[in-house]
Amino acid sequence: MISIEDMFKDKEKIILNGKRLEQFLNGVKLNCNLQDGICRVYNGDKTFLGLGEVKKNKLKRDVII
């Protein structure tokens, strides 16, 4: 079985900490400088949290595991 993290290993990643992490987990769209599309989201301990979607420099929560 392949993990979600491994399925999307070719996508960009972003590491979120503190308030930005809390906002992301609560559904707030965050400013970011990533290309539009799916990205992998990690916390400060580099633990995979799930996937986010970037559109027009805004990151929103997609799939959280």
mmCIF file of the N, C-alpha and C atoms, coordinates in Angstrom:
data_MODEL
# 
_entry.id   MODEL 
# 
loop_
_atom_site.group_PDB 
_atom_site.id 
_atom_site.type_symbol 
_atom_site.label_atom_id 
_atom_site.label_alt_id 
_atom_site.label_comp_id 
_atom_site.label_asym_id 
_atom_site.label_entity_id 
_atom_site.label_seq_id 
_atom_site.pdbx_PDB_ins_code 
_atom_site.Cartn_x 
_atom_site.Cartn_y 
_atom_site.Cartn_z 
_atom_site.occupancy 
_atom_site.B_iso_or_equiv 
_atom_site.pdbx_formal_charge 
_atom_site.auth_seq_id 
_atom_site.auth_comp_id 
_atom_site.auth_asym_id 
_atom_site.auth_atom_id 
_atom_site.pdbx_PDB_model_num 
ATOM 1   N N  . MET A 1 1  ? 0.847  -1.174 0.000  1.00 0.00 ? 1  MET A N  1 
ATOM 2   C CA . MET A 1 1  ? 0.000  0.000  0.000  1.00 0.00 ? 1  MET A CA 1 
ATOM 3   C C  . MET A 1 1  ? 0.896  1.242  0.000  1.00 0.00 ? 1  MET A C  1 
ATOM 4   N N  . ILE A 1 2  ? 0.501  2.226  -0.768 1.00 0.00 ? 2  ILE A N  1 
ATOM 5   C CA . ILE A 1 2  ? 1.269  3.467  -0.879 1.00 0.00 ? 2  ILE A CA 1 
ATOM 6   C C  . ILE A 1 2  ? 0.563  4.567  -0.084 1.00 0.00 ? 2  ILE A C  1 
ATOM 7   N N  . SER A 1 3  ? 1.340  5.378  0.606  1.00 0.00 ? 3  SER A N  1 
ATOM 8   C CA . SER A 1 3  ? 0.764  6.444  1.427  1.00 0.00 ? 3  SER A CA 1 
ATOM 9   C C  . SER A 1 3  ? 0.399  7.656  0.560  1.00 0.00 ? 3  SER A C  1 
ATOM 10  N N  . ILE A 1 4  ? -0.460 8.506  1.094  1.00 0.00 ? 4  ILE A N  1 
ATOM 11  C CA . ILE A 1 4  ? -0.828 9.747  0.396  1.00 0.00 ? 4  ILE A CA 1 
ATOM 12  C C  . ILE A 1 4  ? 0.417  10.605 0.196  1.00 0.00 ? 4  ILE A C  1 
ATOM 13  N N  . GLU A 1 5  ? 1.265  10.655 1.208  1.00 0.00 ? 5  GLU A N  1 
ATOM 14  C CA . GLU A 1 5  ? 2.499  11.443 1.112  1.00 0.00 ? 5  GLU A CA 1 
ATOM 15  C C  . GLU A 1 5  ? 3.358  10.964 -0.060 1.00 0.00 ? 5  GLU A C  1 
ATOM 16  N N  . ASP A 1 6  ? 3.499  9.647  -0.203 1.00 0.00 ? 6  ASP A N  1 
ATOM 17  C CA . ASP A 1 6  ? 4.300  9.098  -1.298 1.00 0.00 ? 6  ASP A CA 1 
ATOM 18  C C  . ASP A 1 6  ? 3.647  9.317  -2.659 1.00 0.00 ? 6  ASP A C  1 
ATOM 19  N N  . MET A 1 7  ? 2.322  9.287  -2.702 1.00 0.00 ? 7  MET A N  1 
ATOM 20  C CA . MET A 1 7  ? 1.612  9.501  -3.970 1.00 0.00 ? 7  MET A CA 1 
ATOM 21  C C  . MET A 1 7  ? 1.863  10.908 -4.529 1.00 0.00 ? 7  MET A C  1 
ATOM 22  N N  . PHE A 1 8  ? 2.100  11.855 -3.631 1.00 0.00 ? 8  PHE A N  1 
ATOM 23  C CA . PHE A 1 8  ? 2.263  13.252 -4.041 1.00 0.00 ? 8  PHE A CA 1 
ATOM 24  C C  . PHE A 1 8  ? 3.686  13.760 -3.807 1.00 0.00 ? 8  PHE A C  1 
ATOM 25  N N  . LYS A 1 9  ? 4.669  12.852 -3.757 1.00 0.00 ? 9  LYS A N  1 
ATOM 26  C CA . LYS A 1 9  ? 6.048  13.246 -3.446 1.00 0.00 ? 9  LYS A CA 1 
ATOM 27  C C  . LYS A 1 9  ? 6.661  14.175 -4.486 1.00 0.00 ? 9  LYS A C  1 
ATOM 28  N N  . ASP A 1 10 ? 6.088  14.237 -5.677 1.00 0.00 ? 10 ASP A N  1 
ATOM 29  C CA . ASP A 1 10 ? 6.614  15.139 -6.709 1.00 0.00 ? 10 ASP A CA 1 
ATOM 30  C C  . ASP A 1 10 ? 6.047  16.554 -6.598 1.00 0.00 ? 10 ASP A C  1 
ATOM 31  N N  . LYS A 1 11 ? 5.122  16.767 -5.680 1.00 0.00 ? 11 LYS A N  1 
ATOM 32  C CA . LYS A 1 11 ? 4.514  18.097 -5.498 1.00 0.00 ? 11 LYS A CA 1 
ATOM 33  C C  . LYS A 1 11 ? 5.339  18.928 -4.518 1.00 0.00 ? 11 LYS A C  1 
ATOM 34  N N  . GLU A 1 12 ? 5.203  20.244 -4.638 1.00 0.00 ? 12 GLU A N  1 
ATOM 35  C CA . GLU A 1 12 ? 5.896  21.147 -3.720 1.00 0.00 ? 12 GLU A CA 1 
ATOM 36  C C  . GLU A 1 12 ? 5.431  20.895 -2.293 1.00 0.00 ? 12 GLU A C  1 
ATOM 37  N N  . LYS A 1 13 ? 6.270  21.309 -1.333 1.00 0.00 ? 13 LYS A N  1 
ATOM 38  C CA . LYS A 1 13 ? 5.871  21.163 0.062  1.00 0.00 ? 13 LYS A CA 1 
ATOM 39  C C  . LYS A 1 13 ? 5.980  22.492 0.772  1.00 0.00 ? 13 LYS A C  1 
ATOM 40  N N  . ILE A 1 14 ? 5.204  22.621 1.828  1.00 0.00 ? 14 ILE A N  1 
ATOM 41  C CA . ILE A 1 14 ? 5.240  23.812 2.662  1.00 0.00 ? 14 ILE A CA 1 
ATOM 42  C C  . ILE A 1 14 ? 5.227  23.347 4.115  1.00 0.00 ? 14 ILE A C  1 
ATOM 43  N N  . ILE A 1 15 ? 6.003  24.049 4.942  1.00 0.00 ? 15 ILE A N  1 
ATOM 44  C CA . ILE A 1 15 ? 6.050  23.762 6.375  1.00 0.00 ? 15 ILE A CA 1 
ATOM 45  C C  . ILE A 1 15 ? 5.380  24.918 7.097  1.00 0.00 ? 15 ILE A C  1 
ATOM 46  N N  . LEU A 1 16 ? 4.398  24.593 7.930  1.00 0.00 ? 16 LEU A N  1 
ATOM 47  C CA . LEU A 1 16 ? 3.656  25.618 8.662  1.00 0.00 ? 16 LEU A CA 1 
ATOM 48  C C  . LEU A 1 16 ? 3.880  25.443 10.164 1.00 0.00 ? 16 LEU A C  1 
ATOM 49  N N  . ASN A 1 17 ? 3.995  26.559 10.866 1.00 0.00 ? 17 ASN A N  1 
ATOM 50  C CA . ASN A 1 17 ? 4.214  26.566 12.308 1.00 0.00 ? 17 ASN A CA 1 
ATOM 51  C C  . ASN A 1 17 ? 3.247  27.531 12.981 1.00 0.00 ? 17 ASN A C  1 
ATOM 52  N N  . GLY A 1 18 ? 3.091  27.361 14.256 1.00 0.00 ? 18 GLY A N  1 
ATOM 53  C CA . GLY A 1 18 ? 2.392  28.325 15.097 1.00 0.00 ? 18 GLY A CA 1 
ATOM 54  C C  . GLY A 1 18 ? 1.036  28.749 14.582 1.00 0.00 ? 18 GLY A C  1 
ATOM 55  N N  . LYS A 1 19 ? 0.852  30.071 14.537 1.00 0.00 ? 19 LYS A N  1 
ATOM 56  C CA . LYS A 1 19 ? -0.444 30.643 14.163 1.00 0.00 ? 19 LYS A CA 1 
ATOM 57  C C  . LYS A 1 19 ? -0.848 30.276 12.738 1.00 0.00 ? 19 LYS A C  1 
ATOM 58  N N  . ARG A 1 20 ? 0.124  30.263 11.817 1.00 0.00 ? 20 ARG A N  1 
ATOM 59  C CA . ARG A 1 20 ? -0.204 29.918 10.424 1.00 0.00 ? 20 ARG A CA 1 
ATOM 60  C C  . ARG A 1 20 ? -0.710 28.475 10.339 1.00 0.00 ? 20 ARG A C  1 
ATOM 61  N N  . LEU A 1 21 ? -0.120 27.570 11.105 1.00 0.00 ? 21 LEU A N  1 
ATOM 62  C CA . LEU A 1 21 ? -0.571 26.185 11.119 1.00 0.00 ? 21 LEU A CA 1 
ATOM 63  C C  . LEU A 1 21 ? -1.985 26.099 11.679 1.00 0.00 ? 21 LEU A C  1 
ATOM 64  N N  . GLU A 1 22 ? -2.225 26.789 12.778 1.00 0.00 ? 22 GLU A N  1 
ATOM 65  C CA . GLU A 1 22 ? -3.554 26.790 13.391 1.00 0.00 ? 22 GLU A CA 1 
ATOM 66  C C  . GLU A 1 22 ? -4.607 27.345 12.423 1.00 0.00 ? 22 GLU A C  1 
ATOM 67  N N  . GLN A 1 23 ? -4.273 28.443 11.751 1.00 0.00 ? 23 GLN A N  1 
ATOM 68  C CA . GLN A 1 23 ? -5.206 29.028 10.787 1.00 0.00 ? 23 GLN A CA 1 
ATOM 69  C C  . GLN A 1 23 ? -5.491 28.060 9.647  1.00 0.00 ? 23 GLN A C  1 
ATOM 70  N N  . PHE A 1 24 ? -4.450 27.448 9.112  1.00 0.00 ? 24 PHE A N  1 
ATOM 71  C CA . PHE A 1 24 ? -4.608 26.487 8.023  1.00 0.00 ? 24 PHE A CA 1 
ATOM 72  C C  . PHE A 1 24 ? -5.527 25.345 8.435  1.00 0.00 ? 24 PHE A C  1 
ATOM 73  N N  . LEU A 1 25 ? -5.288 24.775 9.609  1.00 0.00 ? 25 LEU A N  1 
ATOM 74  C CA . LEU A 1 25 ? -6.098 23.651 10.078 1.00 0.00 ? 25 LEU A CA 1 
ATOM 75  C C  . LEU A 1 25 ? -7.550 24.048 10.313 1.00 0.00 ? 25 LEU A C  1 
ATOM 76  N N  . ASN A 1 26 ? -7.783 25.343 10.582 1.00 0.00 ? 26 ASN A N  1 
ATOM 77  C CA . ASN A 1 26 ? -9.142 25.840 10.793 1.00 0.00 ? 26 ASN A CA 1 
ATOM 78  C C  . ASN A 1 26 ? -9.797 26.347 9.515  1.00 0.00 ? 26 ASN A C  1 
ATOM 79  N N  . GLY A 1 27 ? -9.127 26.147 8.375  1.00 0.00 ? 27 GLY A N  1 
ATOM 80  C CA . GLY A 1 27 ? -9.745 26.477 7.093  1.00 0.00 ? 27 GLY A CA 1 
ATOM 81  C C  . GLY A 1 27 ? -9.481 27.860 6.555  1.00 0.00 ? 27 GLY A C  1 
ATOM 82  N N  . VAL A 1 28 ? -8.611 28.621 7.202  1.00 0.00 ? 28 VAL A N  1 
ATOM 83  C CA . VAL A 1 28 ? -8.278 29.965 6.721  1.00 0.00 ? 28 VAL A CA 1 
ATOM 84  C C  . VAL A 1 28 ? -7.340 29.848 5.522  1.00 0.00 ? 28 VAL A C  1 
ATOM 85  N N  . LYS A 1 29 ? -7.604 30.618 4.475  1.00 0.00 ? 29 LYS A N  1 
ATOM 86  C CA . LYS A 1 29 ? -6.711 30.657 3.314  1.00 0.00 ? 29 LYS A CA 1 
ATOM 87  C C  . LYS A 1 29 ? -5.507 31.519 3.653  1.00 0.00 ? 29 LYS A C  1 
ATOM 88  N N  . LEU A 1 30 ? -4.310 30.981 3.376  1.00 0.00 ? 30 LEU A N  1 
ATOM 89  C CA . LEU A 1 30 ? -3.070 31.671 3.706  1.00 0.00 ? 30 LEU A CA 1 
ATOM 90  C C  . LEU A 1 30 ? -2.358 32.163 2.456  1.00 0.00 ? 30 LEU A C  1 
ATOM 91  N N  . ASN A 1 31 ? -1.696 33.311 2.564  1.00 0.00 ? 31 ASN A N  1 
ATOM 92  C CA . ASN A 1 31 ? -0.846 33.789 1.475  1.00 0.00 ? 31 ASN A CA 1 
ATOM 93  C C  . ASN A 1 31 ? 0.374  32.886 1.371  1.00 0.00 ? 31 ASN A C  1 
ATOM 94  N N  . CYS A 1 32 ? 0.794  32.592 0.148  1.00 0.00 ? 32 CYS A N  1 
ATOM 95  C CA . CYS A 1 32 ? 1.987  31.772 -0.066 1.00 0.00 ? 32 CYS A CA 1 
ATOM 96  C C  . CYS A 1 32 ? 2.577  32.091 -1.435 1.00 0.00 ? 32 CYS A C  1 
ATOM 97  N N  . ASN A 1 33 ? 3.792  31.629 -1.651 1.00 0.00 ? 33 ASN A N  1 
ATOM 98  C CA . ASN A 1 33 ? 4.480  31.866 -2.924 1.00 0.00 ? 33 ASN A CA 1 
ATOM 99  C C  . ASN A 1 33 ? 4.741  30.550 -3.631 1.00 0.00 ? 33 ASN A C  1 
ATOM 100 N N  . LEU A 1 34 ? 3.728  29.722 -3.751 1.00 0.00 ? 34 LEU A N  1 
ATOM 101 C CA . LEU A 1 34 ? 3.837  28.438 -4.438 1.00 0.00 ? 34 LEU A CA 1 
ATOM 102 C C  . LEU A 1 34 ? 3.048  28.492 -5.740 1.00 0.00 ? 34 LEU A C  1 
ATOM 103 N N  . GLN A 1 35 ? 3.400  27.597 -6.664 1.00 0.00 ? 35 GLN A N  1 
ATOM 104 C CA . GLN A 1 35 ? 2.653  27.513 -7.911 1.00 0.00 ? 35 GLN A CA 1 
ATOM 105 C C  . GLN A 1 35 ? 1.258  26.962 -7.642 1.00 0.00 ? 35 GLN A C  1 
ATOM 106 N N  . ASP A 1 36 ? 0.307  27.353 -8.476 1.00 0.00 ? 36 ASP A N  1 
ATOM 107 C CA . ASP A 1 36 ? -1.055 26.826 -8.357 1.00 0.00 ? 36 ASP A CA 1 
ATOM 108 C C  . ASP A 1 36 ? -1.046 25.307 -8.466 1.00 0.00 ? 36 ASP A C  1 
ATOM 109 N N  . GLY A 1 37 ? -1.876 24.663 -7.667 1.00 0.00 ? 37 GLY A N  1 
ATOM 110 C CA . GLY A 1 37 ? -1.987 23.207 -7.685 1.00 0.00 ? 37 GLY A CA 1 
ATOM 111 C C  . GLY A 1 37 ? -1.954 22.628 -6.277 1.00 0.00 ? 37 GLY A C  1 
ATOM 112 N N  . ILE A 1 38 ? -1.723 21.342 -6.203 1.00 0.00 ? 38 ILE A N  1 
ATOM 113 C CA . ILE A 1 38 ? -1.690 20.611 -4.940 1.00 0.00 ? 38 ILE A CA 1 
ATOM 114 C C  . ILE A 1 38 ? -0.287 20.701 -4.340 1.00 0.00 ? 38 ILE A C  1 
ATOM 115 N N  . CYS A 1 39 ? -0.216 20.827 -3.015 1.00 0.00 ? 39 CYS A N  1 
ATOM 116 C CA . CYS A 1 39 ? 1.078  20.785 -2.331 1.00 0.00 ? 39 CYS A CA 1 
ATOM 117 C C  . CYS A 1 39 ? 0.961  19.935 -1.069 1.00 0.00 ? 39 CYS A C  1 
ATOM 118 N N  . ARG A 1 40 ? 2.103  19.449 -0.612 1.00 0.00 ? 40 ARG A N  1 
ATOM 119 C CA . ARG A 1 40 ? 2.169  18.668 0.630  1.00 0.00 ? 40 ARG A CA 1 
ATOM 120 C C  . ARG A 1 40 ? 2.355  19.638 1.791  1.00 0.00 ? 40 ARG A C  1 
ATOM 121 N N  . VAL A 1 41 ? 1.668  19.384 2.896  1.00 0.00 ? 41 VAL A N  1 
ATOM 122 C CA . VAL A 1 41 ? 1.727  20.273 4.057  1.00 0.00 ? 41 VAL A CA 1 
ATOM 123 C C  . VAL A 1 41 ? 2.326  19.515 5.242  1.00 0.00 ? 41 VAL A C  1 
ATOM 124 N N  . TYR A 1 42 ? 3.318  20.150 5.883  1.00 0.00 ? 42 TYR A N  1 
ATOM 125 C CA . TYR A 1 42 ? 4.007  19.582 7.047  1.00 0.00 ? 42 TYR A CA 1 
ATOM 126 C C  . TYR A 1 42 ? 3.968  20.576 8.194  1.00 0.00 ? 42 TYR A C  1 
ATOM 127 N N  . ASN A 1 43 ? 4.089  20.061 9.428  1.00 0.00 ? 43 ASN A N  1 
ATOM 128 C CA . ASN A 1 43 ? 4.230  20.957 10.570 1.00 0.00 ? 43 ASN A CA 1 
ATOM 129 C C  . ASN A 1 43 ? 5.714  21.199 10.828 1.00 0.00 ? 43 ASN A C  1 
ATOM 130 N N  . GLY A 1 44 ? 6.044  21.956 11.868 1.00 0.00 ? 44 GLY A N  1 
ATOM 131 C CA . GLY A 1 44 ? 7.423  22.299 12.169 1.00 0.00 ? 44 GLY A CA 1 
ATOM 132 C C  . GLY A 1 44 ? 8.311  21.112 12.492 1.00 0.00 ? 44 GLY A C  1 
ATOM 133 N N  . ASP A 1 45 ? 7.710  20.006 12.923 1.00 0.00 ? 45 ASP A N  1 
ATOM 134 C CA . ASP A 1 45 ? 8.461  18.774 13.200 1.00 0.00 ? 45 ASP A CA 1 
ATOM 135 C C  . ASP A 1 45 ? 8.649  17.944 11.944 1.00 0.00 ? 45 ASP A C  1 
ATOM 136 N N  . LYS A 1 46 ? 8.230  18.491 10.812 1.00 0.00 ? 46 LYS A N  1 
ATOM 137 C CA . LYS A 1 46 ? 8.290  17.828 9.502  1.00 0.00 ? 46 LYS A CA 1 
ATOM 138 C C  . LYS A 1 46 ? 7.426  16.573 9.442  1.00 0.00 ? 46 LYS A C  1 
ATOM 139 N N  . THR A 1 47 ? 6.323  16.600 10.208 1.00 0.00 ? 47 THR A N  1 
ATOM 140 C CA . THR A 1 47 ? 5.323  15.538 10.149 1.00 0.00 ? 47 THR A CA 1 
ATOM 141 C C  . THR A 1 47 ? 4.327  15.886 9.054  1.00 0.00 ? 47 THR A C  1 
ATOM 142 N N  . PHE A 1 48 ? 4.068  14.935 8.174  1.00 0.00 ? 48 PHE A N  1 
ATOM 143 C CA . PHE A 1 48 ? 3.117  15.155 7.077  1.00 0.00 ? 48 PHE A CA 1 
ATOM 144 C C  . PHE A 1 48 ? 1.719  15.297 7.655  1.00 0.00 ? 48 PHE A C  1 
ATOM 145 N N  . LEU A 1 49 ? 1.045  16.389 7.310  1.00 0.00 ? 49 LEU A N  1 
ATOM 146 C CA . LEU A 1 49 ? -0.314 16.647 7.795  1.00 0.00 ? 49 LEU A CA 1 
ATOM 147 C C  . LEU A 1 49 ? -1.377 16.353 6.750  1.00 0.00 ? 49 LEU A C  1 
ATOM 148 N N  . GLY A 1 50 ? -1.013 16.523 5.494  1.00 0.00 ? 50 GLY A N  1 
ATOM 149 C CA . GLY A 1 50 ? -1.979 16.306 4.432  1.00 0.00 ? 50 GLY A CA 1 
ATOM 150 C C  . GLY A 1 50 ? -1.653 17.151 3.213  1.00 0.00 ? 50 GLY A C  1 
ATOM 151 N N  . LEU A 1 51 ? -2.693 17.483 2.474  1.00 0.00 ? 51 LEU A N  1 
ATOM 152 C CA . LEU A 1 51 ? -2.532 18.218 1.225  1.00 0.00 ? 51 LEU A CA 1 
ATOM 153 C C  . LEU A 1 51 ? -3.226 19.566 1.305  1.00 0.00 ? 51 LEU A C  1 
ATOM 154 N N  . GLY A 1 52 ? -2.657 20.513 0.593  1.00 0.00 ? 52 GLY A N  1 
ATOM 155 C CA . GLY A 1 52 ? -3.279 21.814 0.448  1.00 0.00 ? 52 GLY A CA 1 
ATOM 156 C C  . GLY A 1 52 ? -3.430 22.117 -1.034 1.00 0.00 ? 52 GLY A C  1 
ATOM 157 N N  . GLU A 1 53 ? -4.260 23.087 -1.323 1.00 0.00 ? 53 GLU A N  1 
ATOM 158 C CA . GLU A 1 53 ? -4.449 23.514 -2.703 1.00 0.00 ? 53 GLU A CA 1 
ATOM 159 C C  . GLU A 1 53 ? -4.093 24.985 -2.805 1.00 0.00 ? 53 GLU A C  1 
ATOM 160 N N  . VAL A 1 54 ? -3.228 25.312 -3.762 1.00 0.00 ? 54 VAL A N  1 
ATOM 161 C CA . VAL A 1 54 ? -2.815 26.698 -3.985 1.00 0.00 ? 54 VAL A CA 1 
ATOM 162 C C  . VAL A 1 54 ? -3.496 27.213 -5.240 1.00 0.00 ? 54 VAL A C  1 
ATOM 163 N N  . LYS A 1 55 ? -4.088 28.384 -5.095 1.00 0.00 ? 55 LYS A N  1 
ATOM 164 C CA . LYS A 1 55 ? -4.722 29.050 -6.229 1.00 0.00 ? 55 LYS A CA 1 
ATOM 165 C C  . LYS A 1 55 ? -4.521 30.543 -6.048 1.00 0.00 ? 55 LYS A C  1 
ATOM 166 N N  . LYS A 1 56 ? -3.863 31.171 -7.028 1.00 0.00 ? 56 LYS A N  1 
ATOM 167 C CA . LYS A 1 56 ? -3.602 32.615 -7.004 1.00 0.00 ? 56 LYS A CA 1 
ATOM 168 C C  . LYS A 1 56 ? -2.911 33.036 -5.704 1.00 0.00 ? 56 LYS A C  1 
ATOM 169 N N  . ASN A 1 57 ? -1.852 32.317 -5.345 1.00 0.00 ? 57 ASN A N  1 
ATOM 170 C CA . ASN A 1 57 ? -1.033 32.611 -4.151 1.00 0.00 ? 57 ASN A CA 1 
ATOM 171 C C  . ASN A 1 57 ? -1.793 32.500 -2.832 1.00 0.00 ? 57 ASN A C  1 
ATOM 172 N N  . LYS A 1 58 ? -2.858 31.719 -2.812 1.00 0.00 ? 58 LYS A N  1 
ATOM 173 C CA . LYS A 1 58 ? -3.613 31.444 -1.585 1.00 0.00 ? 58 LYS A CA 1 
ATOM 174 C C  . LYS A 1 58 ? -3.618 29.946 -1.357 1.00 0.00 ? 58 LYS A C  1 
ATOM 175 N N  . LEU A 1 59 ? -3.216 29.525 -0.154 1.00 0.00 ? 59 LEU A N  1 
ATOM 176 C CA . LEU A 1 59 ? -3.192 28.124 0.221  1.00 0.00 ? 59 LEU A CA 1 
ATOM 177 C C  . LEU A 1 59 ? -4.419 27.810 1.057  1.00 0.00 ? 59 LEU A C  1 
ATOM 178 N N  . LYS A 1 60 ? -5.153 26.776 0.660  1.00 0.00 ? 60 LYS A N  1 
ATOM 179 C CA . LYS A 1 60 ? -6.293 26.350 1.459  1.00 0.00 ? 60 LYS A CA 1 
ATOM 180 C C  . LYS A 1 60 ? -6.173 24.865 1.759  1.00 0.00 ? 60 LYS A C  1 
ATOM 181 N N  . ARG A 1 61 ? -6.784 24.469 2.837  1.00 0.00 ? 61 ARG A N  1 
ATOM 182 C CA . ARG A 1 61 ? -6.782 23.079 3.268  1.00 0.00 ? 61 ARG A CA 1 
ATOM 183 C C  . ARG A 1 61 ? -7.522 22.226 2.255  1.00 0.00 ? 61 ARG A C  1 
ATOM 184 N N  . ASP A 1 62 ? -6.974 21.035 1.983  1.00 0.00 ? 62 ASP A N  1 
ATOM 185 C CA . ASP A 1 62 ? -7.637 20.103 1.072  1.00 0.00 ? 62 ASP A CA 1 
ATOM 186 C C  . ASP A 1 62 ? -7.904 18.797 1.804  1.00 0.00 ? 62 ASP A C  1 
ATOM 187 N N  . VAL A 1 63 ? -6.859 17.992 2.045  1.00 0.00 ? 63 VAL A N  1 
ATOM 188 C CA . VAL A 1 63 ? -7.012 16.714 2.730  1.00 0.00 ? 63 VAL A CA 1 
ATOM 189 C C  . VAL A 1 63 ? -6.070 16.699 3.926  1.00 0.00 ? 63 VAL A C  1 
ATOM 190 N N  . ILE A 1 64 ? -6.614 16.530 5.124  1.00 0.00 ? 64 ILE A N  1 
ATOM 191 C CA . ILE A 1 64 ? -5.821 16.439 6.344  1.00 0.00 ? 64 ILE A CA 1 
ATOM 192 C C  . ILE A 1 64 ? -5.969 15.030 6.883  1.00 0.00 ? 64 ILE A C  1 
ATOM 193 N N  . ILE A 1 65 ? -4.808 14.428 7.219  1.00 0.00 ? 65 ILE A N  1 
ATOM 194 C CA . ILE A 1 65 ? -4.864 13.055 7.750  1.00 0.00 ? 65 ILE A CA 1 
ATOM 195 C C  . ILE A 1 65 ? -4.442 13.033 9.205  1.00 0.00 ? 65 ILE A C  1 
# 
